[in-house]
Amino acid sequence: MLVAVVAGYLLIPVDEGRISQANCDKIQIGWTRSQVEDFLGKPDLYGILDDKPMLIWEGEDDDSHSTQIIVAFSSQPIESVCFKEHRHGSYIEVVMRRLQGRVRALWP
């Protein structure tokens, strides 16, 4: 049973959300705001930290993790970019949601 659970967890593909570590890694320091918006779409939140404008894109992945990409600008080019993730529930709950999502991906 354990082998089947692990195999299902690892082998059944599920699409990654738009707000992911992989997409965050593609954003380059020096991009303009319009380049980031072309890539991720319009931001969900705007803010200011240490007198620098920040844009925040929010999402949720297949494990019901809250995800964010936060981009800070210095006038126009990107000065920094980071990815944040928050897990909802215990490890077992997350594994069960992932398995359910992957089964739904195979049999919609």
C-alpha positions in Angstrom: 0.0 0.0 0.0 2.8 2.4 0.9 4.6 1.8 -2.4 1.3 2.6 -4.3 0.8 5.8 -2.3 4.4 7.0 -3.0 4.2 6.0 -6.7 1.0 7.9 -7.1 2.4 10.9 -5.2 5.5 11.1 -7.5 4.3 9.8 -10.9 0.9 11.3 -11.5 1.4 14.8 -13.1 -0.5 17.8 -12.0 0.0 21.3 -13.6 1.8 23.8 -11.5 0.1 27.1 -10.8 1.0 30.4 -12.3 2.4 31.6 -8.9 5.2 29.1 -8.4 8.8 28.9 -7.5 9.6 28.0 -11.1 7.9 31.1 -12.5 9.5 33.3 -9.8 12.9 32.0 -10.9 12.3 33.1 -14.4 11.8 36.7 -13.4 15.1 38.6 -13.8 16.5 41.5 -11.8 16.4 44.5 -14.1 13.0 43.7 -15.7 10.5 46.5 -15.9 7.1 46.4 -14.2 5.4 45.9 -17.6 7.6 42.9 -18.4 6.6 41.3 -15.1 3.0 42.0 -15.7 3.2 40.6 -19.2 4.6 37.4 -17.7 2.4 37.1 -14.6 -0.6 39.3 -15.3 -1.9 42.1 -13.2 -0.8 42.0 -9.5 -3.2 41.2 -6.8 -1.8 43.6 -4.2 0.2 46.8 -4.2 2.3 48.0 -1.3 5.3 50.1 -0.2 8.2 48.8 2.0 11.2 51.0 2.9 9.9 53.6 0.4 10.0 51.1 -2.5 6.9 50.1 -4.4 6.1 46.4 -4.2 3.7 44.3 -6.3 2.3 41.0 -5.0 0.8 38.1 -7.0 -1.1 35.5 -5.0 -2.1 32.0 -5.9 -2.8 28.5 -4.5 -1.1 25.4 -5.7 -2.6 21.8 -6.0 -1.7 21.1 -2.3 -3.7 24.2 -1.1 -0.5 26.0 -0.3 -0.9 29.8 -0.4 1.7 31.1 -2.7 3.0 34.6 -3.4 5.5 36.3 -5.7 6.7 39.6 -4.3 8.5 42.1 -6.6 10.2 45.3 -5.3 11.0 48.1 -7.6 13.6 50.9 -7.4 12.0 53.5 -9.7 11.5 51.2 -12.8 13.7 48.1 -12.9 13.1 45.2 -10.5 15.4 45.4 -7.4 14.3 42.1 -5.8 12.0 39.2 -6.3 11.0 36.5 -3.8 8.6 33.5 -3.6 6.7 32.7 -0.4 4.7 29.6 0.4 2.4 28.7 3.3 1.2 25.2 3.9 -2.3 24.7 5.1 -2.9 21.6 7.4 -0.8 18.8 8.6 1.6 16.9 6.4 -0.9 14.0 6.1 -3.6 16.4 5.0 -1.4 17.9 2.4 -0.4 14.5 1.0 -4.1 13.5 0.9 -5.0 16.7 -1.0 -2.1 16.1 -3.4 -3.2 12.5 -4.1 -6.9 13.6 -4.6 -5.8 16.4 -7.0 -3.6 14.0 -9.0 -6.4 11.4 -9.2 -8.8 14.1 -10.4 -6.2 15.1 -13.1 -6.3 11.6 -14.4 -10.1 11.1 -14.2 -11.8 14.5 -14.5 
